[in-house]
């Protein structure tokens, strides 16, 4: 039986990477990310759609959390790729409880390391860890054993 490419850890990584690209591109072109998602010649998959649509629909709430925990930074002052990735991870932390907290945090740190700077990795990790403590307080006291 063939495995559904939308299942599993590897495909979530690919979905996050594609969602990151769409969110970054939407911001660079001052466009609605949902429009860019709909304009893709090949539909990118359900998880990409969930992430992009979720970030777009909850942007104000997500940015308010980022602003509150960014310690001296506002979301609009962060490098665009860091901001897009933080938004993506905050959406997952707040709205996709099936994804373990540790997975969200480690993927975010890996992606920011791939697309931004080492300094950004430390900043995003600290930021998202503090936000995760608020959004998923049980995860802090009961870390995911599989992560």
Wavefront OBJ file of the C-alpha trace (Angstrom):
o trace
v 0.000 0.000 0.000
v 1.426 3.374 -0.983
v 2.042 5.897 1.751
v 0.195 9.180 1.508
v 2.835 11.912 1.035
v 0.816 14.167 3.348
v 1.481 11.758 6.237
v 4.577 11.646 8.378
v 7.336 13.832 9.680
v 9.269 14.408 6.441
v 6.268 15.723 4.615
v 5.494 18.138 7.447
v 8.986 19.554 7.027
v 8.372 20.003 3.303
v 4.963 21.557 3.994
v 6.471 24.007 6.458
v 9.182 24.921 3.985
v 6.652 25.542 1.219
v 4.370 27.503 3.573
v 7.368 29.578 4.666
v 8.110 30.414 1.024
v 4.507 31.415 0.354
v 4.265 33.562 3.493
v 7.583 35.249 2.723
v 6.608 35.859 -0.888
v 3.210 37.237 0.089
v 4.832 39.730 2.409
v 7.470 40.722 -0.147
v 4.736 41.404 -2.711
v 2.258 42.871 -0.241
v -0.213 40.146 -1.186
v -2.628 37.965 0.723
v -0.908 34.606 1.261
v -4.202 32.817 0.559
v -4.199 34.312 -2.931
v -0.670 33.056 -3.579
v -1.697 29.647 -2.272
v -4.696 29.555 -4.620
v -2.529 30.663 -7.557
v -0.137 27.715 -7.301
v -0.203 25.712 -10.558
v -0.156 22.482 -8.561
v -2.044 22.455 -5.270
v 0.660 22.217 -2.590
v -1.125 19.855 -0.210
v -3.486 20.028 2.702
v -0.942 20.818 5.410
v 0.533 23.708 3.415
v -2.994 25.034 2.930
v -3.755 24.703 6.629
v -0.575 26.573 7.596
v -0.853 29.416 5.087
v -4.577 29.930 5.607
v -4.222 29.653 9.375
v -1.463 32.250 9.565
v -3.443 34.610 7.321
v -6.639 34.205 9.346
v -4.947 34.612 12.748
v -2.244 37.119 11.790
v -3.263 39.819 14.253
v -3.357 37.386 17.201
v -0.073 35.774 16.130
v 1.740 39.102 15.765
v 0.427 40.246 19.158
v 2.007 37.167 20.773
v 5.266 37.706 18.905
v 5.340 41.372 19.919
v 4.692 40.476 23.559
v 7.487 37.898 23.781
v 10.092 39.306 21.399
v 11.849 41.335 24.119
v 12.471 44.688 22.551
v 11.467 43.715 19.020
v 8.170 44.094 17.242
v 7.179 41.609 14.551
v 7.410 44.310 11.879
v 11.087 44.976 12.763
v 12.203 41.345 12.498
v 13.865 40.113 9.312
v 11.074 38.976 6.971
v 12.104 35.322 6.895
v 12.334 35.175 10.705
v 8.937 36.834 10.992
v 7.318 34.449 8.504
v 8.774 31.436 10.269
v 7.801 32.668 13.724
v 4.253 33.264 12.496
v 4.109 29.767 11.061
v 5.332 28.146 14.285
v 3.059 30.250 16.500
v 0.096 29.174 14.385
v 1.071 25.527 14.792
v 1.574 25.913 18.535
v -1.783 27.595 18.979
v -3.950 25.783 16.474
v -2.488 22.384 15.543
v -2.376 20.421 18.802
v -1.657 17.143 17.001
v 1.892 18.313 16.255
v 4.174 17.898 19.289
v 5.618 21.099 20.710
v 9.154 19.775 20.401
v 8.608 19.082 16.699
v 7.314 22.612 16.044
v 10.255 24.181 17.872
v 12.971 22.007 16.353
v 11.639 22.411 12.816
v 11.409 26.180 13.232
v 14.987 26.382 14.482
v 16.214 24.162 11.626
v 14.376 26.210 9.002
v 15.554 29.555 10.346
v 19.076 28.104 10.399
v 18.697 27.130 6.747
v 17.239 30.445 5.592
v 18.512 33.079 8.017
v 21.460 33.493 10.396
v 22.839 31.695 13.455
v 21.841 34.704 15.498
v 18.301 34.379 14.172
v 18.234 30.715 15.211
v 18.912 31.625 18.835
v 16.414 34.496 18.775
v 13.623 32.450 17.168
v 14.259 29.499 19.484
v 13.997 31.689 22.587
v 10.955 33.528 21.274
v 9.059 30.380 20.335
v 9.996 28.603 23.561
v 8.454 31.419 25.599
v 5.335 31.474 23.424
v 5.031 27.683 23.695
v 5.051 27.974 27.496
v 1.928 30.142 27.237
v 0.120 28.271 24.473
v 1.022 24.740 25.595
v 1.814 24.896 29.309
v 1.468 21.114 29.710
v 4.201 20.528 27.141
v 6.726 22.353 29.319
v 6.112 20.001 32.231
v 5.551 16.894 30.061
v 7.935 17.017 27.074
v 7.142 14.785 24.123
v 9.100 11.547 24.617
v 9.323 10.909 20.883
v 10.907 14.219 20.012
l 1 2 3 4 5 6 7 8 9 10 11 12 13 14 15 16 17 18 19 20 21 22 23 24 25 26 27 28 29 30 31 32 33 34 35 36 37 38 39 40 41 42 43 44 45 46 47 48 49 50 51 52 53 54 55 56 57 58 59 60 61 62 63 64 65 66 67 68 69 70 71 72 73 74 75 76 77 78 79 80 81 82 83 84 85 86 87 88 89 90 91 92 93 94 95 96 97 98 99 100 101 102 103 104 105 106 107 108 109 110 111 112 113 114 115 116 117 118 119 120 121 122 123 124 125 126 127 128 129 130 131 132 133 134 135 136 137 138 139 140 141 142 143 144 145 146 147
